[in-house]
Amino acid sequence: MNNQFQALSTPKDLPLLRPFLLDLFCQLAYQEGDFVLSSGQRSSYYINGKQVTLNAQGALAIGRLLFSMLPADTQAVAGLTLGADPIVSAVSIVSALENCPIPGLIIRKQPKGHGTRAYIEGPSLPTGAKVVVLEDVVTTGQSAMKAVDRLKEAGYQVELVIALVDRLQGGAELYQSAGLMFKALFSINAIREHYQGSLDQSS
């Protein structure tokens, strides 16, 4: 995988990064069994996105792919801790490598217990700054909406949510009802089909 990744680590190879990242999700993050999700729902599969977002090669692939999906007028990327933290950092770092530095913001679930007692960590932006919210795995969509709400309360504009994986369980509809655009790198169907295909090839 290291040799394969070396050939994919430049911006011109973006079309090749997508299947590379899909392989990583199937190899590292996707599991089948009996699971209880953060939403309280039970599921026959689970995606631990941090197995990919905290993987060095996965983080760089994510940073490059998501940076390429940002609107040209994006002034910051943001997400709810903890799942979005490495994604926000990866995109911000790639933006600097591309000579188009975009700061990252981390949204706390509870305000800081000391000092400024802030919900939002990161540089202060002008009122009305356009911020894109990033998320790892979207189920009901509630996690990213918490980040959206906090950012809007701070005076920023949020029009777009980008996720790595859409579980197709209501998140997209929630964002649409809130007047937000939504994009995902992969649907859960694509991941499950690729995972099953890899099992069939190995058997």
N, C-alpha and C positions, 0 to 999 in steps of 0.2 A: 504493500500500500504506500510505503514511503516514496518509492520511485514513481508510482503513478501520481502521487500528490505533487511531486516536484514539477511535473509537466502541467499541472492545473493551477498553479499558484499565481498566475499573472492575469490581469483583467481581460486580455483577449481570449482567454479560455473559459469564460463564463458559461457557455453552453455545456461544457464538459463537467463543470463543478456540480451541476444539479444532480446528474446520476451518481456522481461520487458521494454526494451528501445523502442521497436516498439509500445507497448501500450502507453508509454509516448508521443511519437510523434503524435499518433492519438488523444490522449486526450488533449494535450497542444498546439501543434504546427500547426496542419493541419486545414485549413479552406477552405470552398468553397464559391464562390461568383465571383465578377468581380474585378480583380486586375491588376495593372501595375507593372511589375518586374523591378529590377535595370537595366536589359538589355534593357528596353524599350518595351519589348514584353507584350502583354496582356495575361492573364491566367484566367481560371475558378476556379483555386485553388491557395492557397498560403501556404507556409511552413515557419513559423517564428521560425527558429532553435534556437534562443536565449531563447525561452520559455523552451527549454529542456536543453541547454548547461549551462544556468544560474540557473537551478534547482539543488539543492544540490544532490539529488539522481541521477538525469540525468547526472550530471557532473562526478560523481564517476563511473557510469556505462560506460560512454563514455571513461573515462580515462583508465579503465581496458580493455575494448574491443580493443581500438586503440593501446594501448601499446602492446597487444598480437599480433598485426598485423605488428609491426615494424620489419624490417630486423635486424639481430643480430649485424650488424656493424653500426647501426644508431648512429650518434654522436650529433644530435640535432633534435628537431621538430620545425616547424615554420609555420607562416600563416599571411595572410593579415588582418590588423585591419579593422573592429571591429569584424566581424563574427567569426574569428578563435581564437581570444584572449582567451576566456574561454576554448576552446578545447586544445590549446597548454598548458595552465596552468594545466588542469586536467591530461593530459598525463604525463607531467613533474613530477607532484606530485606523481602519481601512480608509476612512475619509481623509485622514491626515496623510496617509501614504499616497492618496490620489490628489494631493494639493488642494483639497476642498474641505478643510477641517470643520466638522460638525460636532458640537459638544453633546455629551450624554447627561441625562437626568435620571436619577433613581427615585422612585416614589415609595415612601415608607407606608406600611400598613397602619401604623400608629405614629403619631407625632413624636419627634425626638423628646426624650424625657428630661433634657437639660439644654442649656444654652438658648438657641433660637426657637426650640420646640417646633422645628419645621417638619412638614411632610415631604418636601422636595429637597433632595440633595443634588448639588451641582451648581454651575454658574448661574447667576441671575441674568435673565434675558429681558429684552424690551417688552413692554405690554403689547399684546397682539402677535408675538412671535409664533411662527408656525412650527408645531411640534408633531412628529409622527410617533405613535405609540407602537412598541414592539412587544411581542409575546411569544412564548415557546409553543405551548399546546393549548388550543382553544376548545373548550367543551361548551359550557353555557355562555361564556363570554364575560362573566361577571368580574373576573380579575382585571382584565384590561380596562373595563368600564370604570373601575375604581381609579385607575391611573388617569383616564380621560377626565373624570370629574374633578380630581385634584388639580390637574393642569389648567382646566377652565376656570376653577376658583382662583387660581393664581394670575389669571388674566391672559393666558395663552390660547392660541387657536389650535384645535385638533380636528382634523378632517379625515384622517386615515389611520387604520390599525393594520399592521402587518404581522402575521403569525408564521411560525415554521410549519405547524401542523394544525389542520382543522379537523376535529373529530366529527363534524357534521351533526352536532347535537344542539343547535339553536344559537350558537354564537354569532354566525353571520346575520341571522335574522334580528338579533338584538342590536347589533351595530347599525343595521339598515334602519331600524325603527328609531334610532337615536340620530339619524342623519349622517352617519359615518360611512366612508368607503372601507372596504375590507379586502385584503389580499392574503393568500396563504401560499407558501412554497409547495406544500403537499397536502392532499386530502388523506384522511385515514384509509380510504379505499385504495389509493395508490400504494401506500405503505404495506397494507395487508396483502395486496396482490403481489407486490414485489417480494415480500417475505415468503409467501407460499411458493412462488416461483423458484426462489433460492433453495427451499426445502426439496422441491420436486427434482431439481437438478442434482442435488447431493445424494438423493436416494437411489 
